[in-house]
Amino acid sequence: MKHWKKMIAPIIIALLTILYYIGIAVFFTTVSGIPAVVRVLMVVVPLVLSGVMLGVVISRIKEIQGGEEDDLSQY
């Protein structure tokens, strides 16, 4: 855990974003009067986005651990 200080910000931002998406999904499961198709979409889309965010943060952590701290150096 040589670069743990550089991992804190991506982890916190990803955690907050994932919690936000899950909150949206939970909100739409509790609201009544919404058609079933819309409800399913408003639950599935945030959960998929949460999974994508988790994958991105895992990728970023691997980059930081591998010594690639600055993504802009690739461009």
Secondary structure, 3 states (H helix, E strand, C coil): CCCHHHHHHHHHHHHHHHHHHHHHHHHHHHCCCCCHHHHHHHHHHHHHHHHHHHHHHHHHHHHHHCCCCCHHHHC
